Structure formats: structure tokens, C-alpha cells
Amino acid sequence: MNKDSVLVKLDTARFALSEAKTIQETKQILDVATASEILAKRQQLGDEAIKYATSIKVEALAQLGRMLKETPRATGGQPYQNPTGNKQEPVETPTLADMGLDKRTSKLAQDISNLPEKQIEAVKDGVISLSRAVSNNHVSDGSFDWYTPVEVIESAREVMWNIDTDPASSDIAQKKIQADKYFTRETNGLDKNWTGNVWLNPPYSMPEIKLFIDKLLSEYESGNISQAIVLTNNSTDTQWFHSLSKFPFCLTKGRLSFWNSKGETLAARQGQVLFYLGNNTNKFIENFKQYGAIVRRIDDN
């Protein structure tokens, strides 16, 4: 099959997806898009065909996930007595097998449907891979709601003496961080001025994390920020990571234990990294070497 034939097939699939009313219809379109993506890659039909197929596949998965969340699922069980004393059979609801799905596809579809719309678009455009988008969403849940371990905050305070600005925070997190000025999801730190010593635990999903890192670097280079410590996942393949790698950083040995508003411990799915921007590098090394390996910086060649 040539490129033109694949594109025509995908055009038909996209229209069919907009008309699909059932899980089965949506799953059929997902299968077409997935097969077309594999074919386009194997036969090297070019980026256009591959991206088009990927885009429809992601759309179909998101639509499938939304449909699944609205569909009652079979739970099994024995007949029960209702309050009138009459035996009543359990309501029949479809299983995944009934709907032509397996557990992996069902979970992936629902995970994708839970992503913010901007992130779904980023996956469709190839800005971030599907697997990374889903993984990041599990790790951070927007990151505003995953609070930094207290001991790490105390180490940051030892280095910077005081936290003047926390641009990606919440009222609950501030019980521990106690920044002089902080911004929440609602007040949006991206359009505010950051000054002094900054603690930043940004949202880990794309494109939000890149926006926060770009803002940080701009404020630092303009002299508005004196020092900053940044906590992120150790996504060494990303552009924003390499932008920060020009500064000293600590690669954690093991994974940090975050916490949430209920006081529960949250286990991250990958390791973390803490970057330091400022003129107190020795103090940063002294206080953060307990968490892992210190890299002074990675310079451009």
C-alpha cells in the first residue's frame, strides 16, 4: 500500500470516528489507525502518514476512554434480596471481552482520556510520546497536588536561607514551604513576577513544565531571581532538562516520597533531579549530596 492509499484510508477513519456512537465502532477505528501507523513506519511512507495515523489513534483512544468511563461494568456476584424480600438478579452489564477490548487497551484509553486537552494535542502533534504523557500524568497529577518531602524543603532553605517565591504551589503545600509569596493553579504563576530566592516544583506534564522552566530561566537571566532550586523528574531526553543542565544538579539515588492533601505518601514512578541556580554552589552540594550524585554542570560543546 502506498502513501496516498494510507492517507485516503485515514481520511475515512477520521470521518468515521466523528460519527462513531459505540465502543465497538470506536475500537474498529482505533485498530485501523494503529495498523496504518505500523504500516507507515515499516514501509517508510514519511512523517505525514505516520503523524496522521498517530493523531487519529490518539483521538480514538481518548474517545474510547471517555465512552468506557460512562459505561457500567460487570461486577459479577450472586442474586440478592431487595428490601421487599424478592430475589433480584444482578443487572447485566458488559465485560471488556463483550466489548471486544483487553485490559491493556481499556486502561490506556482511560488514562489518555484523563489527560488535559493541551497534553492530548501535544501527543497528537508528536511533541511528547504517548507513553511519556501517560507516565507523567500518573507521576504528577498536575504536580500542584504532589507535595515535596519536608526534608528536601529544609535542605533548600539551608542553601537559600529563605524562600521568597514559590510559583507552582498550593495553600496546603505552603504549610511546609512557607514562601513569602506563592502562586497556585488558580492564580497562575506563569504571568506573575518571580523574585528573590525561588523554590520550584513545576507541573511535570507537557507543555506546562517547559513553560515554567522557560519562565524560570528568563527571570534568572534578567536578574529578578537571586537563587533557585528546581525539582523535576529526571527526564534527560527533554529540551528543558538540557536547558537546566548548564547549572549544578543532584540526581537522586532512588525516588523521593511525595505526599498529598490527605497526608498519604505518594511513590513516584521514576527518579528525580534537583537543579541549583545561583552563586552558592558549594552550599548546595553540601546539603544535597545526601540525596544522590551531584553533577556540577553539563556545558555545551
Residue frames relative to the residue before (quaternion, step in Angstrom):
aa qw qx qy qz dx dy dz
M 1.0000 0.0000 0.0000 0.0000 0.00 0.00 0.00
N 0.3180 -0.7677 0.5238 0.1875 3.61 -0.81 0.98
K 0.7453 -0.4256 0.2821 0.4287 3.52 -1.36 0.16
D 0.6630 0.5213 -0.3155 0.4348 3.59 0.86 -0.95
S 0.6474 0.5214 -0.3179 0.4560 3.57 0.99 -0.82
V 0.6411 0.5184 -0.3160 0.4694 3.57 1.02 -0.82
L 0.6647 0.5085 -0.3082 0.4523 3.59 0.92 -0.88
V 0.6342 0.5162 -0.3268 0.4738 3.58 1.03 -0.78
K 0.6464 0.5196 -0.3118 0.4637 3.56 0.99 -0.87
L 0.6696 0.4939 -0.2933 0.4708 3.56 1.03 -0.78
D 0.5845 0.5581 -0.3677 0.4601 3.59 1.10 -0.63
T 0.6583 0.5063 -0.2932 0.4736 3.54 0.98 -0.92
A 0.6535 0.5203 -0.3101 0.4540 3.56 1.00 -0.84
R 0.6523 0.5185 -0.3242 0.4479 3.59 0.94 -0.83
F 0.6473 0.4973 -0.3212 0.4802 3.58 0.99 -0.82
A 0.6513 0.5206 -0.3168 0.4521 3.58 0.93 -0.88
L 0.6236 0.5470 -0.3402 0.4429 3.58 1.07 -0.74
S 0.6561 0.5120 -0.3134 0.4574 3.58 0.99 -0.79
E 0.7158 0.4296 -0.2392 0.4958 3.58 1.22 -0.51
A 0.4955 0.6977 -0.4128 0.3119 3.58 1.25 -0.33
K 0.1689 -0.8129 0.5549 0.0522 3.56 -0.87 1.00
T 0.7644 0.3302 -0.1703 0.5269 3.58 1.19 -0.44
I 0.6435 -0.5088 0.4085 0.4002 3.52 -1.31 0.34
Q 0.6494 0.5326 -0.3237 0.4357 3.58 0.94 -0.86
E 0.6553 0.5042 -0.3113 0.4684 3.59 0.96 -0.86
T 0.6634 0.5036 -0.3022 0.4636 3.57 0.95 -0.87
K 0.6386 0.5244 -0.3216 0.4624 3.58 1.02 -0.81
Q 0.6254 0.5340 -0.3424 0.4544 3.62 0.99 -0.71
I 0.6630 0.4869 -0.3028 0.4813 3.58 0.99 -0.82
L 0.5997 0.5500 -0.3456 0.4674 3.57 1.07 -0.72
D 0.6562 0.5132 -0.3082 0.4593 3.58 0.94 -0.87
V 0.6406 0.5210 -0.3200 0.4646 3.59 1.01 -0.81
A 0.6798 0.4911 -0.2893 0.4615 3.58 0.88 -0.95
T 0.6493 0.5169 -0.3148 0.4605 3.59 0.98 -0.85
A 0.6620 0.4969 -0.3007 0.4736 3.59 0.94 -0.90
S 0.6532 0.5111 -0.3129 0.4628 3.59 0.99 -0.80
E 0.6265 0.5331 -0.3323 0.4613 3.57 1.04 -0.76
I 0.6615 0.4995 -0.3015 0.4712 3.58 0.92 -0.92
L 0.6565 0.5163 -0.3042 0.4580 3.57 0.95 -0.91
A 0.6643 0.5168 -0.3042 0.4461 3.57 0.90 -0.93
K 0.6580 0.4940 -0.3051 0.4794 3.57 1.06 -0.72
R 0.6864 0.4988 -0.2927 0.4410 3.58 0.86 -0.95
Q 0.7612 0.3563 -0.1901 0.5075 3.56 0.95 -0.86
Q 0.3847 -0.7637 0.4487 0.2597 3.56 1.34 0.23
L 0.1679 0.8295 -0.5077 0.1611 3.54 0.79 1.11
G 0.6532 -0.5472 0.3011 0.4280 3.58 1.26 0.12
D 0.6746 -0.5288 0.3511 0.3768 3.53 -1.30 0.49
E 0.6074 0.5850 -0.3677 0.3919 3.59 0.97 -0.77
A 0.7000 0.4632 -0.2685 0.4725 3.55 0.84 -1.02
I 0.6517 0.5222 -0.3181 0.4488 3.58 0.95 -0.87
K 0.6937 0.4757 -0.2803 0.4625 3.59 0.84 -0.99
Y 0.6291 0.5349 -0.3376 0.4517 3.57 1.03 -0.74
A 0.6622 0.4978 -0.2953 0.4759 3.55 0.95 -0.91
T 0.6486 0.5192 -0.3137 0.4598 3.58 0.97 -0.87
S 0.6372 0.5480 -0.3174 0.4393 3.55 0.98 -0.89
I 0.6881 0.4627 -0.2788 0.4843 3.57 0.90 -0.92
K 0.6097 0.5507 -0.3480 0.4515 3.58 1.04 -0.72
V 0.6768 0.4828 -0.2920 0.4728 3.59 0.90 -0.93
E 0.6291 0.5270 -0.3323 0.4649 3.59 1.00 -0.80
A 0.6692 0.5037 -0.2943 0.4602 3.55 0.94 -0.94
L 0.6457 0.5150 -0.3221 0.4627 3.60 0.99 -0.80
A 0.6586 0.5052 -0.3116 0.4625 3.58 0.93 -0.87
Q 0.6604 0.4969 -0.3035 0.4742 3.57 0.98 -0.85
L 0.6333 0.5296 -0.3171 0.4668 3.54 1.03 -0.81
G 0.6495 0.5251 -0.3127 0.4523 3.58 0.97 -0.86
R 0.6551 0.5017 -0.3180 0.4669 3.58 0.95 -0.82
M 0.6442 0.5202 -0.3181 0.4618 3.58 1.01 -0.80
L 0.6553 0.5246 -0.3127 0.4444 3.56 0.96 -0.89
K 0.6604 0.5161 -0.3138 0.4461 3.59 0.96 -0.82
E 0.6971 0.4497 -0.2649 0.4915 3.57 1.21 -0.47
T 0.6341 0.5431 -0.3167 0.4502 3.57 1.32 -0.12
P 0.4347 -0.6740 0.5243 0.2860 3.64 -0.79 0.95
R 0.2406 -0.7855 0.5593 0.1109 3.56 -0.99 0.86
A 0.5619 -0.6095 0.4477 0.3352 3.53 -1.17 0.69
T 0.1280 -0.7988 0.5847 0.0601 3.55 -0.93 0.91
G 0.4286 -0.7005 0.4697 0.3239 3.58 1.24 -0.25
G 0.3855 0.7408 -0.5059 0.2159 3.55 -1.18 -0.49
Q 0.5285 -0.6363 0.4792 0.2936 3.49 -1.34 0.33
P 0.6249 -0.4944 0.4130 0.4411 3.60 -1.21 0.29
Y 0.1634 -0.7996 0.5717 0.0842 3.57 -1.06 0.67
Q 0.4998 -0.6300 0.5011 0.3197 3.53 -1.29 0.33
N 0.2860 -0.7392 0.5781 0.1941 3.56 -0.80 0.98
P 0.7355 -0.4515 0.2527 0.4374 3.62 -1.19 0.27
T 0.6555 0.5103 -0.3262 0.4510 3.62 1.14 -0.46
G 0.5649 -0.6196 0.3774 0.3932 3.58 1.28 -0.11
N 0.5627 0.6010 -0.3917 0.4107 3.58 1.25 -0.06
K 0.4643 -0.6641 0.5053 0.2968 3.53 -1.02 0.83
Q 0.0547 -0.8057 0.5897 -0.0077 3.57 -0.88 0.99
E 0.3993 -0.7232 0.5113 0.2369 3.55 -0.77 1.02
P 0.5674 -0.5752 0.4479 0.3830 3.60 -1.12 0.57
V 0.5322 -0.6141 0.4735 0.3397 3.54 -1.14 0.69
E 0.4060 -0.7188 0.5111 0.2394 3.56 -0.84 0.98
T 0.0379 0.7778 -0.6245 0.0603 3.54 -0.78 1.07
P 0.5629 -0.6519 0.3892 0.3267 3.59 -1.04 0.72
T 0.3609 -0.6801 0.5908 0.2410 3.54 -1.20 0.60
L 0.6783 -0.4552 0.3594 0.4511 3.59 -1.27 0.14
A 0.6371 0.5344 -0.3259 0.4498 3.57 0.99 -0.85
D 0.6188 0.5487 -0.3384 0.4490 3.57 1.04 -0.78
M 0.7318 0.4182 -0.2238 0.4893 3.55 1.07 -0.79
G 0.5250 -0.6647 0.3958 0.3548 3.58 1.29 0.10
L 0.5763 0.5916 -0.3650 0.4297 3.57 1.19 0.56
D 0.2836 -0.7039 0.6098 0.2285 3.53 -1.30 0.33
K 0.6969 -0.4943 0.3173 0.4115 3.58 -1.25 0.36
R 0.6430 0.5448 -0.3333 0.4225 3.58 0.96 -0.84
T 0.6780 0.4793 -0.2927 0.4742 3.58 0.89 -0.95
S 0.6323 0.5404 -0.3262 0.4491 3.57 0.99 -0.84
K 0.6820 0.4831 -0.2906 0.4658 3.59 0.87 -0.95
L 0.6547 0.5161 -0.3161 0.4529 3.58 0.91 -0.92
A 0.6555 0.5191 -0.3127 0.4507 3.58 0.92 -0.92
Q 0.6981 0.4589 -0.2834 0.4709 3.59 0.87 -0.88
D 0.5997 0.5453 -0.3581 0.4635 3.59 1.11 -0.62
I 0.6765 0.4890 -0.2955 0.4646 3.57 0.92 -0.91
S 0.6567 0.5156 -0.3222 0.4462 3.58 0.94 -0.81
N 0.6409 0.5244 -0.3228 0.4582 3.60 1.22 -0.38
L 0.5346 0.6379 -0.4049 0.3787 3.58 1.25 -0.26
P 0.5614 -0.5604 0.4692 0.3881 3.59 -1.18 0.48
E 0.6233 -0.5767 0.3733 0.3736 3.58 -1.08 0.70
K 0.6282 0.5404 -0.3456 0.4403 3.60 1.00 -0.76
Q 0.6708 0.4951 -0.3059 0.4598 3.56 1.01 -0.76
I 0.6021 0.5378 -0.3553 0.4711 3.57 1.08 -0.67
E 0.6513 0.5071 -0.3095 0.4721 3.57 0.99 -0.84
A 0.6300 0.5351 -0.3333 0.4536 3.59 1.04 -0.76
V 0.6380 0.5062 -0.3235 0.4817 3.60 1.06 -0.73
K 0.6524 0.5184 -0.3114 0.4567 3.58 0.92 -0.87
D 0.7144 0.4445 -0.2467 0.4809 3.58 1.07 -0.79
G 0.5217 -0.6661 0.4004 0.3518 3.58 1.26 -0.06
V 0.3959 0.7228 -0.4781 0.3036 3.60 1.25 0.25
I 0.7789 0.0478 -0.0069 0.6253 3.56 1.13 -0.72
S 0.5010 -0.6636 0.4619 0.3085 3.56 -1.02 0.75
L 0.6414 -0.5367 0.3918 0.3834 3.54 -1.23 0.52
S 0.6820 0.4964 -0.2984 0.4466 3.59 0.85 -0.95
R 0.6672 0.4928 -0.3118 0.4633 3.59 0.96 -0.79
A 0.6206 0.5493 -0.3475 0.4387 3.59 0.99 -0.79
V 0.6846 0.4726 -0.2840 0.4769 3.56 0.88 -0.95
S 0.6507 0.5218 -0.3166 0.4518 3.58 0.96 -0.87
N 0.6731 0.5005 -0.2982 0.4555 3.58 0.89 -0.93
N 0.6402 0.5340 -0.3326 0.4409 3.53 0.99 -0.79
H 0.6488 0.4996 -0.3181 0.4778 3.59 1.08 -0.71
V 0.6754 0.5135 -0.3064 0.4317 3.53 0.96 -0.86
S 0.8280 0.3090 -0.1390 0.4469 3.53 0.75 -0.97
D 0.1131 -0.7905 0.5783 0.1667 3.54 0.99 -0.83
G 0.7428 -0.3447 0.1916 0.5411 3.54 1.05 0.87
S 0.3622 -0.7834 0.4264 0.2708 3.57 1.33 -0.25
F 0.5526 0.5715 -0.4165 0.4411 3.60 1.14 -0.31
D 0.7460 0.4137 -0.2099 0.4778 3.58 1.10 -0.61
W 0.6120 0.4673 -0.3609 0.5262 3.58 1.28 0.22
Y 0.1651 -0.8489 0.4998 0.0488 3.53 -0.22 1.31
T 0.5526 -0.6635 0.4183 0.2817 3.51 -1.04 0.95
P 0.5630 -0.5865 0.4523 0.3666 3.60 -1.05 0.71
V 0.5739 -0.6340 0.4003 0.3294 3.57 -0.93 0.93
E 0.6526 0.5375 -0.3339 0.4169 3.59 0.93 -0.84
V 0.6274 0.5222 -0.3385 0.4680 3.59 1.11 -0.62
I 0.6239 0.5267 -0.3303 0.4735 3.57 1.02 -0.77
E 0.6545 0.5086 -0.3152 0.4622 3.58 0.95 -0.86
S 0.6306 0.5183 -0.3319 0.4729 3.60 1.05 -0.72
A 0.6354 0.5219 -0.3241 0.4678 3.57 1.00 -0.81
R 0.6562 0.5055 -0.3080 0.4680 3.57 1.02 -0.80
E 0.6022 0.5535 -0.3539 0.4536 3.59 1.09 -0.65
V 0.6852 0.4826 -0.2789 0.4689 3.58 1.02 -0.83
M 0.8072 0.3040 -0.1301 0.4890 3.59 0.77 -1.08
W 0.4285 -0.7206 0.4292 0.3359 3.61 1.33 -0.17
N 0.7984 -0.0547 0.0701 0.5956 3.57 0.95 -0.82
I 0.2824 -0.7199 0.6009 0.2021 3.57 -1.19 0.56
D 0.2272 -0.8098 0.5324 0.0964 3.54 -0.42 1.27
T 0.8203 0.0756 0.0123 0.5668 3.58 0.94 -0.92
D 0.0347 -0.7448 0.6663 0.0127 3.54 -1.06 0.90
P 0.1902 -0.8657 0.4547 0.0878 3.61 -0.03 1.28
A 0.7650 0.2604 -0.1586 0.5673 3.63 1.20 -0.30
S 0.3330 0.7806 -0.4402 0.2933 3.52 0.50 1.19
S 0.2562 -0.7261 0.6049 0.2034 3.53 -1.32 -0.47
D 0.6661 -0.4942 0.3642 0.4236 3.55 -1.25 0.29
I 0.6522 0.5227 -0.3157 0.4492 3.58 1.01 -0.82
A 0.6565 0.5180 -0.3145 0.4491 3.60 0.90 -0.92
Q 0.6483 0.5594 -0.3188 0.4064 3.57 1.05 -0.73
K 0.4938 0.6347 -0.4370 0.4030 3.57 1.22 -0.18
K 0.7370 0.3549 -0.2009 0.5390 3.57 1.19 -0.60
I 0.7122 0.4713 -0.2721 0.4435 3.59 0.89 -0.91
Q 0.0599 -0.8613 0.5008 0.0615 3.58 1.02 -0.85
A 0.1587 0.7912 -0.5635 0.1769 3.55 0.79 1.06
D 0.5692 -0.5932 0.4398 0.3614 3.56 -1.15 0.58
K 0.7858 0.0562 -0.0031 0.6160 3.56 1.12 -0.73
Y 0.0813 0.8062 -0.5827 0.0625 3.59 -0.87 0.87
F 0.2331 -0.7591 0.5954 0.1221 3.53 -1.29 0.52
T 0.2913 -0.7636 0.5593 0.1389 3.54 -1.09 0.77
R 0.7326 -0.3624 0.3175 0.4809 3.53 -1.33 -0.12
E 0.6944 0.4896 -0.2714 0.4521 3.57 0.99 -0.87
T 0.7437 0.4008 -0.2340 0.4812 3.60 0.94 -0.82
N 0.3089 -0.8303 0.4359 0.1584 3.60 1.37 -0.03
G 0.1996 -0.8269 0.5213 0.0673 3.54 -0.03 1.36
L 0.5471 0.6469 -0.3973 0.3526 3.59 1.16 -0.36
D 0.7604 0.3299 -0.2118 0.5178 3.60 1.08 -0.53
K 0.5707 0.5552 -0.3923 0.4606 3.57 1.24 0.54
N 0.5334 -0.6037 0.4773 0.3511 3.57 -1.29 0.26
W 0.2081 -0.7540 0.6117 0.1185 3.56 -0.99 0.89
T 0.0141 0.8248 -0.5631 0.0498 3.58 -0.76 0.95
G 0.8077 0.3245 -0.2204 0.4401 3.52 -1.36 0.33
N 0.7465 -0.3172 0.2937 0.5058 3.54 -1.01 -0.94
V 0.1494 -0.8340 0.5309 0.0174 3.55 -0.61 1.19
W 0.1406 -0.7193 0.6724 0.1032 3.53 -1.13 0.83
L 0.0164 0.8233 -0.5654 0.0476 3.60 -0.71 1.04
N 0.0383 0.7242 -0.6863 0.0549 3.52 -0.81 1.16
P 0.1199 -0.8677 0.4789 0.0578 3.59 0.30 1.28
P 0.6217 -0.4575 0.4333 0.4653 3.58 -1.27 0.08
Y 0.3721 -0.7694 0.4777 0.2032 3.60 -0.86 0.90
S 0.5732 0.5924 -0.3883 0.4119 3.60 1.21 -0.16
M 0.4311 -0.6544 0.5523 0.2846 3.53 -1.27 0.49
P 0.6096 -0.1805 -0.7674 -0.0837 1.51 -2.15 1.33
E 0.3674 0.7800 -0.4624 0.2068 3.61 1.27 -0.03
I 0.6695 0.5174 -0.3286 0.4197 3.60 0.83 -0.92
K 0.6482 0.5073 -0.3230 0.4670 3.59 0.98 -0.78
L 0.6335 0.5322 -0.3348 0.4509 3.59 1.00 -0.76
F 0.6695 0.4871 -0.3002 0.4738 3.58 0.98 -0.83
I 0.6565 0.4986 -0.3194 0.4674 3.60 0.97 -0.80
D 0.6372 0.5211 -0.3295 0.4624 3.60 0.94 -0.82
K 0.6415 0.5198 -0.3109 0.4708 3.57 1.01 -0.87
L 0.6367 0.5382 -0.3193 0.4506 3.58 0.95 -0.90
L 0.6962 0.4740 -0.2807 0.4603 3.57 0.79 -1.02
S 0.6346 0.5311 -0.3290 0.4550 3.59 1.02 -0.75
E 0.6772 0.4837 -0.2895 0.4729 3.58 0.93 -0.90
Y 0.6503 0.5143 -0.3179 0.4600 3.58 1.04 -0.75
E 0.6849 0.4890 -0.2841 0.4595 3.56 0.90 -0.96
S 0.6725 0.4823 -0.2992 0.4750 3.59 1.13 -0.56
G 0.5386 -0.6598 0.3770 0.3639 3.57 1.30 -0.12
N 0.4569 0.6909 -0.4496 0.3344 3.60 1.25 0.11
I 0.7288 0.3482 -0.1951 0.5563 3.56 1.16 -0.69
S 0.3284 -0.7445 0.5498 0.1886 3.57 -0.89 0.96
Q 0.7732 -0.0611 0.0862 0.6253 3.56 0.94 -1.00
A 0.0026 -0.7865 0.6169 0.0287 3.53 -1.27 0.38
I 0.1030 -0.7349 0.6642 0.0903 3.51 -1.24 0.63
V 0.1239 -0.8150 0.5660 -0.0072 3.53 -0.77 1.16
L 0.1569 -0.7793 0.6030 0.0668 3.57 -0.88 1.00
T 0.1243 0.7829 -0.5990 0.1129 3.59 -0.73 1.09
N 0.5882 -0.4801 0.4701 0.4500 3.53 -1.33 -0.15
N 0.4966 -0.6700 0.4581 0.3077 3.59 -1.13 0.55
S 0.1175 0.8163 -0.5457 0.1485 3.55 0.62 1.22
T 0.1085 -0.8747 0.4706 0.0417 3.53 0.47 1.26
D 0.6386 0.5427 -0.3294 0.4348 3.61 1.22 -0.28
T 0.6120 0.6039 -0.3414 0.3797 3.59 1.21 -0.21
Q 0.6143 -0.5612 0.4161 0.3668 3.54 -1.25 0.51
W 0.6719 0.5087 -0.3181 0.4343 3.58 0.90 -0.88
F 0.6012 0.5519 -0.3620 0.4504 3.60 1.09 -0.66
H 0.6908 0.4743 -0.2827 0.4669 3.58 0.87 -0.93
S 0.5825 0.5570 -0.3750 0.4581 3.60 1.15 -0.48
L 0.7192 0.4309 -0.2384 0.4902 3.57 1.04 -0.81
S 0.5895 0.6239 -0.3646 0.3611 3.59 1.15 -0.54
K 0.5178 0.6152 -0.4215 0.4193 3.58 1.27 0.03
F 0.6737 0.4230 -0.2701 0.5424 3.54 1.36 -0.14
P 0.6320 -0.5221 0.3880 0.4211 3.65 -1.16 0.36
F 0.0462 0.8090 -0.5854 0.0268 3.57 -1.08 0.66
C 0.3339 -0.7188 0.5827 0.1797 3.52 -1.36 0.45
L 0.2096 -0.7499 0.6173 0.1125 3.57 -0.80 1.06
T 0.3761 -0.7670 0.4678 0.2265 3.55 -0.41 1.19
K 0.3409 -0.6850 0.6051 0.2199 3.52 -1.17 0.71
G 0.7702 0.1074 -0.1269 0.6157 3.54 -0.16 1.31
R 0.5405 -0.6300 0.4639 0.3094 3.56 -1.31 -0.07
L 0.4771 -0.6650 0.4951 0.2915 3.53 -1.03 0.79
S 0.3508 -0.7132 0.5655 0.2204 3.56 -1.21 0.54
F 0.1933 -0.7878 0.5792 0.0807 3.55 -0.38 1.26
W 0.2247 -0.7585 0.5873 0.1710 3.60 -1.27 0.00
N 0.3067 -0.7593 0.5462 0.1765 3.58 -1.21 0.43
S 0.7625 -0.4057 0.2590 0.4324 3.56 -1.33 0.01
K 0.6569 0.4964 -0.3052 0.4785 3.58 1.25 -0.40
G 0.5308 -0.6365 0.4027 0.3885 3.55 1.30 -0.08
E 0.4675 0.6820 -0.4358 0.3556 3.57 1.29 0.20
T 0.4375 -0.6705 0.5341 0.2717 3.56 -1.14 0.65
L 0.1615 -0.7940 0.5836 0.0542 3.57 -0.87 1.01
A 0.2514 -0.7866 0.5500 0.1247 3.57 -0.70 1.10
A 0.3504 -0.7376 0.5422 0.1979 3.57 -0.66 1.12
R 0.4593 -0.7064 0.4759 0.2523 3.57 -1.17 0.61
Q 0.7745 0.1655 -0.1473 0.5925 3.58 1.24 0.05
G 0.6403 -0.5381 0.3808 0.3942 3.54 -1.29 0.22
Q 0.3701 -0.7266 0.5396 0.2097 3.53 -1.32 0.29
V 0.1923 -0.7454 0.6223 0.1418 3.51 -1.36 0.15
L 0.1669 -0.7710 0.6086 0.0854 3.57 -1.09 0.79
F 0.1868 -0.7950 0.5735 0.0650 3.56 -0.68 1.16
Y 0.1671 -0.7774 0.5967 0.1080 3.56 -1.18 0.61
L 0.0852 -0.7644 0.6386 0.0242 3.54 -0.90 1.02
G 0.5648 0.5931 -0.4228 0.3879 3.60 -0.65 1.05
N 0.5747 -0.6144 0.4395 0.3147 3.54 -1.34 -0.09
N 0.6101 0.5481 -0.3480 0.4542 3.58 1.24 0.33
T 0.0624 0.8666 -0.4920 0.0549 3.55 1.05 0.90
N 0.6544 0.5253 -0.3295 0.4328 3.60 0.88 -0.86
K 0.6422 0.5100 -0.3169 0.4765 3.57 1.04 -0.77
F 0.6167 0.5347 -0.3393 0.4676 3.58 1.06 -0.74
I 0.6633 0.5025 -0.3065 0.4621 3.59 0.87 -0.94
E 0.6503 0.5414 -0.3111 0.4326 3.56 0.91 -0.94
N 0.7639 0.3974 -0.1998 0.4676 3.59 0.91 -0.90
F 0.7677 0.3846 -0.2049 0.4699 3.60 1.09 -0.57
K 0.4765 0.6685 -0.4559 0.3438 3.62 1.18 -0.08
Q 0.5547 0.6094 -0.3904 0.4105 3.60 1.22 -0.36
Y 0.6952 0.4865 -0.2741 0.4527 3.61 1.17 -0.52
G 0.7852 -0.2417 0.1684 0.5446 3.60 1.17 -0.36
A 0.7539 -0.3901 0.2868 0.4442 3.54 -1.31 -0.28
I 0.2849 -0.7525 0.5737 0.1531 3.56 -1.01 0.89
V 0.0908 -0.7515 0.6519 0.0447 3.54 -0.99 0.92
R 0.4247 -0.7431 0.4468 0.2603 3.57 -0.55 1.12
R 0.7085 -0.3498 0.2223 0.5712 3.59 1.02 -0.75
I 0.2657 -0.7187 0.6108 0.1993 3.55 -1.30 0.36
D 0.2005 -0.8143 0.5362 0.0956 3.57 -0.35 1.24
D 0.5502 -0.5733 0.4867 0.3629 3.53 -1.25 0.46
N 0.4742 -0.6562 0.4991 0.3089 3.58 -1.10 0.68
